[in-house]
Structures are given as structure tokens and as C-alpha cells.
Amino acid sequence: MLALPAVLPSFALPVAPIAQPAEHSTDELRRMIDERLGMLLPAADAQQDRVAAAMRYGVLAPGKRVRPLLVLLAARGFQLDPTDVLDAACALEMVHAASLFLDDLPCMDDAKLRRSQPTVHIAFGEDVAMLASIALLARAWRITATAAAIPAHVRTEMVAVLSDAVGIEGLVTGQYRDLHAAAGESSRPHIARTNELKTGVLFAAAFDIAALAAGADAGTRGLLREAADALGQAFQLADDLADLEMEPATLGKDCHQDAGKSTLVSMVGPRQTRRILSAQVERAETLIAQAMPLEQCLPALVRTLFASKLH
């Protein structure tokens, strides 16, 4: 069993940071997300409350925080203060983390390493990993439903967005398709649909949360949903390439997990996959620029995420 500190940081509910939006670099926004996540997660004694400890262990492990960053940067693109949607962004990160707890289980992907540390079920046991995932989902919906800076009717829509992203129209079906599609048995459209459900839905949720907070029109929301699909495709293709080409010590998680699965890499090879990945990144950048032409950090983040795979 992995050794943990006896006492983890205490739970509190202070107000979100109040620095001016224009002064927030991407790194500063990421630090803001990490700090707020620590506040919103339950306090835990590692020996006495293992479910809460597992929640903190899995969520607060070092990560890129891509999905909450998309929420904050898109909000800024709509001329909102990112701190107004900070709690909703953190809720989305909790949903993402909950999905990883489940995906890593032995009955799913049977992963041993995540974010350069043992997966939650390895550190705490399968029962705790499942319970912590459910608790994270419940907490995420509650945080979104009670976010003080957002009008009540908008919060309701945001909760619906998160619920759809998790359910049968999102992550659940995406994971099922990923587990049960054998190599050579899928078409490119089938793989693209699986990538959309497995990965793209949380990017779509990120943009939708910001768009709902801003009261964006249907046309703008449509552009961002297309951008989210392109991002999801690119992100999954980059992940599939990394699974094939990298080692756990470098990647921070298990590699060579896709053997026997139906992926675009197995179908067309790494070189063609990189061409498709590049096209999806360009598509995402173009759509984001159309939706919010004044936001410069968001396209830059997209390009940075995939820089190592675009050569």
C-alpha cells in the first residue's frame, strides 16, 4: 500500500482570487485551478477517511489541467472574469479525474500508473477507487449547482452539460466502445466517433460552460463545439501515438495499452496519423479564432499541447 501523509490539507471555502483577468497568464490560471481544487475537495485523514484521501490523491496529482484551463480562457475570450467560472472549471476537472479512476480499474484498462504515480486503485484498492469516483461526480455537480457567481438558471444548464458528458451520450459509451472494438474491426468514422465520446465531450463541456456563462449565441456555441470535436480528435490521436512510441517513465502513465484495440494509429500508421493530427489542430485553432477573435492565449495553448507531435 502506498504511504500517504497522515493528514492532508484542510477543507475551506474562501472566495476565489480577485486579480484582474488580463493579468492572468496560463501558468497563473493553472496555479489558480490547483489552489481552488485543494479548497473544494474534502479534507481527509489518510488513515481514517480513505475515500476522501483518494479523491485528493487522484485529483491533486500534477497535471496539465487542460479542461479547466479551456473554461477559463474561453471565459476570458467572452470578456468575462475567469474567476466567475473557476468553480465550474474545477468541477469539470473533478469529472475528468473521476473518469480516470474508473478507466484505470482492472476491469477496464487495468492501468498501474497515472500522472507519474500509482493509479488510485493501486494506492487505495478497487473499492475505494470506485467510491471516490462516485463521490467526485456528486461533488462536481453540487459545486456547479451552487456556484455563487453564476445565475441559477445558468447553473442548471451547466449541470445538465456535465451530466450529458458523463452519461450514455458521452464518456460511458466512449469507454465501452474503446474496450470492445477489436483491432481491424472498425472504420475511420467509428474510431472518430469513439474519440469524440471518449475525449471530445469534456472539451465540448469546457467550452459550453464558458459560453453559457457569457450568454453566447447559438452560432458561437456551434463553432466551439466543432472546435471541441477537433481538439478531442487531436488529443486522442496524440495519446495513441504516445502509447505506441513512449515509455512510462517519460509519459507518466502506462504505455502500450492499445495493443489489440482499434485506433487510427493501428489502421493508418504513425506518419499518416500525424498528418491527421496536424489537420485537426489547425481546424481547432481556426474555429476558436472565429468564435473569439480577441483571445490569444487559447490558440497558443492548443498549439503548445501538440507541439511535440507536430513534426
Helices and strands as residue ranges (DSSP letters): G 21-23, H 26-40, H 50-59, H 66-77, G 82-85, H 86-103, E 113-114, E 117-118, H 120-124, H 126-145, H 152-166, H 171-180, H 188-195, I 196-200, H 201-214, H 218-245, H 248-251, H 264-268, H 270-291, H 297-305, G 307-309
